[in-house]
Amino acid sequence: GIGLGSWWAYYELGWGGFWFWDPVENASFMPWLIAAALLHSAIVVEKRESLKSWTILLAIIAFGFSMVGAFITRSGVLTSVHAFATDPERGVFLLGILAVFMIGALTLFAARAPVMQARGVFGMASRESALVLNNILLAVSCFVVFIGTIWPLVAEMVFDRKLTVGAPFFNAAFTPFMVVLGLALPIGAMMPWKRAKFAPILKKLTPVFVLALAIGALAWAMQTGRSALGPVGLFLCAWLIGGAMVDIWTRTGRGSGRIARLARLPRADWGKALSHGGLGVTMAGIAAMMAWEAEDIRVMQTGETLELAGYTLRLDDVSRKEGPNYIATVADFTLSQEGREIGRMQPEKRNYPVAQMPTTEAALNSGFWRDIYVVIGDPQENGGWAVRTYYKPLANWIWGGTILMAIGGAFSLSDRRYRVAAGARKAPAPSERGQGVPAE
């Protein structure tokens, strides 16, 4: 769902980005971060009966953040292009509901937490510890997003100052936690429960690390700028995908027949591999777009051309079109590469007279490796048109990765142990067997 919202903002708003760190975007992102930590913590409870109290607390916090999202979205307390309403009275009711549920839940938690005894013990080097690190990184990154989102409101109420917390803060404060998470994830996923040794795991992952490092070094050598974000993103992509593949391969055991045993692995194992690999794909797309994007903003006359990242765009015509409930300005562009036409692009600027609402319909020429993104603006005094064009490398990898993560979740939910009650396959007790019927 967050991926679809990001894609909608990318295509519909016409500003050329996929994530603005808008308060309402953050309102959906914060519960996802805590819920991801909750799911990983629940694995420890299921397998080892540890972290019970912590898991319950994460569940309470995740629900609380979903209520905070509803409050931000519908109360009008924070300004956003995605806000659905600006009704302070509704916000008061939502704040009251949030207070009742959170105070009640936390009170019950404080009263009952000592009863939930943790039975499993584990060492510092173990899968349990790796999942605790996962929880810490996700929870702290959620806290960073929450502070950046709510701080303008706090500053205005307490210090009477109007502040704006934008993308530079979030990128600088949030990115390091995701980088550490990406580095630790393949190692933690392959650790055994209770006690582990790093040497055997690192030995299995060494070829993947060397390959990921080579891909990152190649990207660094080929890029024209000096930003390390792009190479780091490609390194993490190769590291996560390669680590997921090694993890799934090691679960087939040894000797012959390993390929056949792949098909018999639990779906939860395949779901984990797809989700972790999808995270790597999304990281690569985000890093590539932020590091290697090219942008051109200019006024163009009909028949004029521009060059962008090895592509040529020619403005052939601008016309007016009437839709069922809107009036649109439609531009007609020809996209060429090395003198060969590869597509036509028709961005629109629409106006809905009844609602008095303008919208932008960007034109996209999408490919596996890049997007060409064109937006038509307002007419200029000299007769030209404002035109914004972007070259966006690996843009579709962002949403492709989110789709892989969603498919991974579906695979995990379809695992047999979630569909069949525990003990359903046990043989019946002797007293329950029919007289004279031998046991199978």
C-alpha positions as CSV (number, residue, x, y, z in Angstrom):
1,G,0.0,0.0,0.0
2,I,2.8,2.4,0.8
3,G,4.5,1.5,-2.5
4,L,1.3,2.3,-4.4
5,G,1.0,5.6,-2.7
6,S,4.6,6.4,-3.6
7,W,3.9,5.4,-7.2
8,W,0.8,7.6,-7.3
9,A,2.8,10.6,-6.0
10,Y,5.5,9.9,-8.6
11,Y,3.1,9.9,-11.5
12,E,0.2,12.1,-10.5
13,L,1.7,15.1,-8.7
14,G,4.3,15.8,-11.4
15,W,7.1,16.9,-9.1
16,G,9.4,14.1,-10.2
17,G,9.9,12.4,-6.8
18,F,8.7,9.3,-5.2
19,W,8.9,10.3,-1.5
20,F,8.7,13.7,0.0
21,W,8.8,12.9,3.7
22,D,5.4,14.5,3.9
23,P,3.7,14.1,7.4
24,V,0.9,11.9,5.9
25,E,3.5,9.7,4.1
26,N,5.3,9.4,7.4
27,A,2.1,8.6,9.1
28,S,1.8,5.4,7.0
29,F,5.5,4.6,7.2
30,M,5.9,4.7,11.0
31,P,3.4,1.9,11.7
32,W,5.0,-0.2,9.0
33,L,8.5,0.1,10.5
34,I,7.2,-0.9,14.0
35,A,5.0,-3.7,12.5
36,A,8.0,-5.0,10.6
37,A,9.9,-5.1,14.0
38,L,6.9,-6.8,15.6
39,L,6.7,-9.6,13.0
40,H,10.4,-10.3,13.4
41,S,10.1,-10.3,17.2
42,A,7.1,-12.6,17.0
43,I,9.4,-15.1,15.2
44,V,11.5,-15.3,18.4
45,V,8.4,-15.8,20.5
46,E,7.2,-18.6,18.2
47,K,10.5,-20.4,18.0
48,R,12.2,-19.7,21.3
49,E,9.5,-18.3,23.7
50,S,11.7,-15.2,24.3
51,L,11.0,-11.5,24.0
52,K,7.3,-12.0,25.0
53,S,7.0,-8.7,26.8
54,W,8.9,-6.8,24.2
55,T,6.6,-8.3,21.4
56,I,3.5,-7.2,23.2
57,L,4.9,-3.7,23.7
58,L,5.7,-3.5,20.0
59,A,2.1,-4.5,19.2
60,I,0.8,-1.7,21.4
61,I,3.1,0.8,19.9
62,A,2.3,-0.2,16.3
63,F,-1.4,0.2,17.0
64,G,-0.6,3.6,18.6
65,F,1.2,4.8,15.6
66,S,-1.6,3.8,13.3
67,M,-3.9,5.9,15.4
68,V,-1.4,8.8,15.3
69,G,-1.6,8.4,11.5
70,A,-5.3,8.8,11.6
71,F,-5.0,11.8,13.8
72,I,-2.4,13.5,11.5
73,T,-4.4,12.7,8.4
74,R,-7.9,13.8,9.5
75,S,-7.4,16.5,12.1
76,G,-5.7,19.1,10.0
77,V,-3.1,19.6,12.8
78,L,-0.3,19.3,10.2
79,T,-0.4,20.6,6.6
80,S,-0.1,18.0,3.8
81,V,-1.1,17.6,0.2
82,H,-2.5,14.2,1.2
83,A,-4.6,15.3,4.2
84,F,-8.2,14.2,3.9
85,A,-9.8,16.8,6.2
86,T,-9.1,19.8,8.3
87,D,-11.7,19.4,11.1
88,P,-10.3,20.2,14.5
89,E,-13.3,18.7,16.3
90,R,-12.7,15.4,14.6
91,G,-9.1,15.6,15.7
92,V,-10.1,16.0,19.3
93,F,-12.2,12.8,19.1
94,L,-9.3,10.9,17.5
95,L,-6.9,12.2,20.1
96,G,-9.3,11.1,22.9
97,I,-9.6,7.6,21.3
98,L,-5.8,7.4,21.0
99,A,-5.4,8.4,24.7
100,V,-8.0,5.9,25.9
101,F,-6.6,2.9,24.0
102,M,-2.9,3.7,24.6
103,I,-3.3,4.4,28.3
104,G,-5.5,1.4,28.8
105,A,-3.2,-0.9,26.8
106,L,0.0,0.4,28.5
107,T,-1.7,0.0,32.0
108,L,-2.6,-3.6,31.2
109,F,0.9,-4.2,29.9
110,A,2.5,-2.8,33.1
111,A,0.2,-5.0,35.2
112,R,0.7,-8.2,33.2
113,A,4.3,-7.9,31.8
114,P,5.9,-9.6,34.8
115,V,3.8,-12.7,34.3
116,M,5.1,-13.3,30.7
117,Q,8.3,-15.1,31.6
118,A,10.8,-15.7,28.9
119,R,11.9,-19.3,28.8
120,G,14.5,-19.4,26.1
121,V,18.0,-18.2,26.7
122,F,20.4,-17.3,23.9
123,G,24.0,-16.0,23.4
124,M,25.2,-12.7,22.0
125,A,25.9,-14.5,18.7
126,S,22.6,-16.1,17.7
127,R,19.6,-15.5,15.5
128,E,17.7,-14.2,18.5
129,S,20.3,-11.5,19.0
130,A,20.2,-10.6,15.3
131,L,16.5,-10.2,15.5
132,V,16.9,-8.0,18.6
133,L,19.3,-5.8,16.5
134,N,16.7,-5.8,13.7
135,N,14.1,-4.6,16.3
136,I,16.3,-1.9,17.6
137,L,17.2,-0.5,14.2
138,L,13.6,-0.4,13.0
139,A,12.3,1.1,16.3
140,V,14.9,3.8,16.4
141,S,14.4,4.7,12.7
142,C,10.7,4.9,13.4
143,F,11.4,7.2,16.3
144,V,13.6,9.4,14.1
145,V,10.8,9.7,11.5
146,F,8.3,10.5,14.4
147,I,10.6,13.3,15.8
148,G,11.0,14.9,12.3
149,T,7.3,14.7,11.6
150,I,6.0,16.1,14.9
151,W,8.8,18.6,15.7
152,P,7.3,21.5,13.7
153,L,4.1,21.2,15.7
154,V,6.0,21.0,19.0
155,A,8.2,24.0,18.1
156,E,5.1,26.1,17.2
157,M,3.2,25.2,20.4
158,V,6.1,25.3,22.9
159,F,8.6,27.8,21.4
160,D,6.3,29.8,19.1
161,R,8.5,29.2,16.2
162,K,7.5,28.0,12.7
163,L,9.9,25.4,11.5
164,T,10.0,23.0,8.5
165,V,11.7,19.6,8.7
166,G,12.5,18.5,5.2
167,A,14.2,15.7,3.2
168,P,17.8,16.7,4.2
169,F,17.1,15.9,7.9
170,F,15.3,12.6,7.2
171,N,17.9,11.5,4.6
172,A,20.8,12.2,6.9
173,A,19.1,10.7,10.1
174,F,17.3,7.8,8.6
175,T,19.6,6.4,6.0
176,P,22.4,5.2,8.3
177,F,20.0,2.9,10.1
178,M,18.8,1.3,6.9
179,V,22.4,0.8,5.7
180,V,23.3,-1.0,8.9
181,L,20.1,-3.1,8.7
182,G,21.0,-4.0,5.1
183,L,24.5,-5.0,6.1
184,A,23.4,-7.2,9.1
185,L,20.4,-8.8,7.5
186,P,22.0,-11.6,5.4
187,I,24.3,-12.6,8.3
188,G,21.5,-12.6,10.9
189,A,19.1,-14.6,8.6
190,M,21.6,-17.4,8.4
191,M,22.4,-17.6,12.1
192,P,21.2,-20.7,14.0
193,W,19.0,-20.3,17.1
194,K,20.5,-20.1,20.7
195,R,24.2,-20.0,19.8
196,A,26.1,-19.3,16.6
197,K,29.5,-19.0,15.2
198,F,30.3,-16.2,12.8
199,A,33.1,-18.0,10.9
200,P,31.0,-20.6,9.0
201,I,28.4,-18.1,8.1
202,L,30.9,-15.5,6.8
203,K,32.6,-18.3,4.9
204,K,29.4,-19.1,3.0
205,L,28.7,-15.4,2.4
206,T,32.3,-14.5,1.3
207,P,31.6,-15.0,-2.5
208,V,28.4,-12.8,-2.2
209,F,30.3,-10.1,-0.4
210,V,33.1,-10.1,-3.0
211,L,30.5,-9.9,-5.8
212,A,28.6,-7.1,-4.1
213,L,31.8,-5.2,-3.4
214,A,32.8,-5.6,-7.1
215,I,29.4,-4.2,-8.2
216,G,29.7,-1.3,-5.9
217,A,33.3,-0.6,-7.0
218,L,32.2,-0.8,-10.7
219,A,29.4,1.7,-10.0
220,W,31.8,4.0,-8.3
221,A,34.2,3.9,-11.2
222,M,31.5,4.6,-13.8
223,Q,29.7,7.4,-12.1
224,T,30.6,11.0,-12.9
225,G,29.8,12.5,-9.5
226,R,31.4,11.8,-6.1
227,S,28.4,10.7,-4.1
228,A,28.8,7.2,-2.5
229,L,25.1,6.7,-2.2
230,G,24.6,5.0,-5.6
231,P,27.5,2.5,-5.2
232,V,26.4,1.7,-1.6
233,G,22.9,1.1,-2.8
234,L,24.0,-1.3,-5.5
235,F,26.3,-3.0,-3.0
236,L,23.4,-3.5,-0.6
237,C,21.2,-4.8,-3.4
238,A,23.7,-7.4,-4.4
239,W,24.5,-8.3,-0.8
240,L,20.8,-8.8,0.2
241,I,19.8,-10.7,-2.9
242,G,22.9,-12.8,-2.8
243,G,22.6,-13.4,0.9
244,A,18.9,-14.5,0.5
245,M,20.0,-17.0,-2.3
246,V,22.8,-18.4,-0.2
247,D,20.4,-18.7,2.8
248,I,17.8,-20.6,0.8
249,W,20.5,-22.9,-0.8
250,T,22.0,-23.8,2.5
251,R,18.6,-25.0,3.7
252,T,18.6,-27.8,1.2
253,G,21.3,-29.7,3.1
254,R,24.2,-31.5,1.4
255,G,24.8,-34.1,-1.2
256,S,22.8,-34.8,-4.3
257,G,19.1,-33.9,-4.7
258,R,19.5,-30.3,-3.4
259,I,17.6,-28.8,-6.4
260,A,14.7,-31.2,-5.8
261,R,14.7,-30.3,-2.1
262,L,14.3,-26.6,-3.0
263,A,10.7,-27.2,-4.0
264,R,10.0,-28.9,-0.7
265,L,11.3,-26.1,1.5
266,P,8.6,-24.4,3.7
267,R,6.9,-21.4,2.0
268,A,8.0,-19.3,4.9
269,D,11.6,-19.8,3.8
270,W,10.8,-18.7,0.3
271,G,8.8,-15.7,1.7
272,K,11.8,-14.6,3.8
273,A,14.1,-14.8,0.7
274,L,11.7,-12.9,-1.5
275,S,11.1,-10.2,1.2
276,H,14.8,-9.7,1.9
277,G,15.7,-9.7,-1.8
278,G,12.8,-7.2,-2.4
279,L,14.2,-4.9,0.2
280,G,17.6,-4.9,-1.6
281,V,15.9,-4.1,-5.0
282,T,14.1,-1.2,-3.4
283,M,17.3,0.1,-1.8
284,A,19.1,0.0,-5.1
285,G,16.3,1.9,-6.8
286,I,16.2,4.6,-4.2
287,A,19.9,5.0,-4.1
288,A,20.2,5.2,-7.9
289,M,17.5,7.7,-8.3
290,M,19.0,10.0,-5.5
291,A,22.5,9.7,-6.8
292,W,22.3,9.6,-10.6
293,E,19.1,11.5,-11.5
294,A,19.4,14.1,-14.2
295,E,17.0,17.1,-14.5
296,D,16.3,19.7,-17.0
297,I,14.0,22.7,-16.6
298,R,13.5,25.2,-19.4
299,V,11.1,27.0,-21.6
300,M,10.6,25.3,-25.0
301,Q,9.1,26.5,-28.3
302,T,7.3,24.1,-30.7
303,G,9.9,22.3,-32.7
304,E,12.7,22.8,-30.2
305,T,14.8,19.9,-28.9
306,L,16.7,19.2,-25.7
307,E,19.4,16.7,-24.7
308,L,19.1,14.7,-21.4
309,A,21.4,11.9,-20.4
310,G,22.0,10.7,-23.9
311,Y,18.3,11.1,-25.0
312,T,16.8,13.7,-27.3
313,L,13.3,15.2,-26.7
314,R,11.5,17.3,-29.4
315,L,8.4,19.3,-28.6
316,D,6.2,18.7,-31.7
317,D,2.9,20.3,-30.6
318,V,0.8,21.6,-27.8
319,S,-3.0,21.3,-28.0
320,R,-6.1,21.7,-25.9
321,K,-8.3,18.8,-25.2
322,E,-11.7,18.5,-23.4
323,G,-12.3,15.5,-21.2
324,P,-15.5,14.3,-19.5
325,N,-15.1,16.7,-16.6
326,Y,-11.8,18.5,-17.3
327,I,-10.0,20.7,-19.8
328,A,-6.4,19.6,-20.5
329,T,-3.3,21.1,-22.1
330,V,-1.6,18.2,-23.9
331,A,2.0,18.4,-25.2
332,D,3.3,16.0,-27.9
333,F,7.0,15.0,-27.5
334,T,9.2,12.7,-29.6
335,L,11.8,10.7,-27.7
336,S,14.9,9.6,-29.6
337,Q,18.2,8.0,-28.7
338,E,21.2,8.2,-31.1
339,G,19.0,9.5,-33.9
340,R,16.4,6.7,-33.6
341,E,12.9,7.4,-32.4
342,I,12.0,5.2,-29.4
343,G,8.7,6.6,-28.3
344,R,6.2,9.4,-28.1
345,M,5.3,11.1,-24.9
346,Q,2.2,13.2,-24.1
347,P,2.2,14.9,-20.7
348,E,-1.0,16.7,-19.7
349,K,-1.9,19.6,-17.4
350,R,-5.5,19.3,-16.4
351,N,-8.0,21.6,-14.8
352,Y,-11.3,20.5,-13.3
353,P,-13.6,23.6,-13.6
354,V,-16.2,22.4,-11.0
355,A,-13.7,21.6,-8.3
356,Q,-11.3,24.3,-9.4
357,M,-8.5,21.8,-9.1
358,P,-5.5,21.6,-11.4
359,T,-3.6,18.3,-11.7
360,T,-0.6,17.1,-13.6
361,E,-0.4,13.9,-15.7
362,A,3.3,13.2,-16.2
363,A,4.4,11.3,-19.3
364,L,6.6,8.3,-18.6
365,N,8.8,6.3,-21.0
366,S,9.6,3.4,-18.7
367,G,12.2,0.7,-19.0
368,F,14.0,-1.8,-16.8
369,W,17.0,0.4,-16.3
370,R,15.5,3.9,-16.4
371,D,12.5,6.2,-16.7
372,I,12.3,9.3,-18.9
373,Y,9.8,11.6,-17.1
374,V,8.3,14.7,-18.8
375,V,5.9,17.4,-17.3
376,I,4.4,20.2,-19.2
377,G,3.9,23.5,-17.3
378,D,2.2,26.9,-17.9
379,P,2.5,28.9,-21.1
380,Q,5.1,31.7,-21.0
381,E,4.9,35.3,-22.2
382,N,7.2,34.6,-25.2
383,G,4.9,31.9,-26.5
384,G,6.9,29.0,-25.2
385,W,6.0,26.4,-22.5
386,A,7.6,25.5,-19.2
387,V,8.9,22.0,-19.5
388,R,10.5,19.8,-16.8
389,T,12.3,16.6,-17.8
390,Y,14.0,13.9,-15.7
391,Y,16.2,10.9,-16.3
392,K,15.5,8.5,-13.4
393,P,17.8,5.4,-13.3
394,L,16.3,2.2,-11.8
395,A,13.0,4.0,-10.9
396,N,10.9,0.9,-11.3
397,W,13.1,-1.1,-9.0
398,I,11.6,0.9,-6.1
399,W,8.1,-0.4,-6.7
400,G,9.3,-3.8,-8.0
401,G,11.0,-4.3,-4.7
402,T,7.9,-3.5,-2.7
403,I,5.9,-6.0,-4.9
404,L,8.5,-8.6,-4.1
405,M,8.2,-7.9,-0.4
406,A,4.4,-8.2,-0.6
407,I,4.7,-11.5,-2.5
408,G,7.1,-12.7,0.1
409,G,4.6,-11.9,2.8
410,A,1.9,-13.7,0.9
411,F,4.2,-16.8,0.6
412,S,4.9,-16.7,4.3
413,L,1.2,-16.4,5.2
414,S,0.4,-19.4,3.0
415,D,2.9,-21.6,4.9
416,R,1.4,-24.9,6.1
417,R,2.0,-24.2,9.7
418,Y,-0.3,-21.2,9.6
419,R,-3.0,-23.1,7.7
420,V,-3.1,-26.3,9.7
421,A,-3.6,-26.4,13.5
422,A,-0.7,-27.7,15.5
423,G,-1.0,-31.4,16.1
424,A,-3.6,-31.9,13.4
425,R,-1.4,-34.6,11.7
426,K,-0.7,-36.5,15.0
427,A,-1.9,-40.1,15.0
428,P,-5.0,-40.7,17.3
429,A,-4.5,-42.2,20.7
430,P,-4.9,-46.0,21.0
431,S,-8.2,-45.6,22.9
432,E,-9.6,-43.6,20.0
433,R,-8.7,-46.1,17.3
434,G,-11.5,-48.4,16.1
435,Q,-11.7,-52.0,17.4
436,G,-9.6,-54.3,15.4
437,V,-8.3,-51.6,13.1
438,P,-4.5,-51.7,12.9
439,A,-2.6,-48.4,13.3
440,E,-1.2,-47.1,10.0
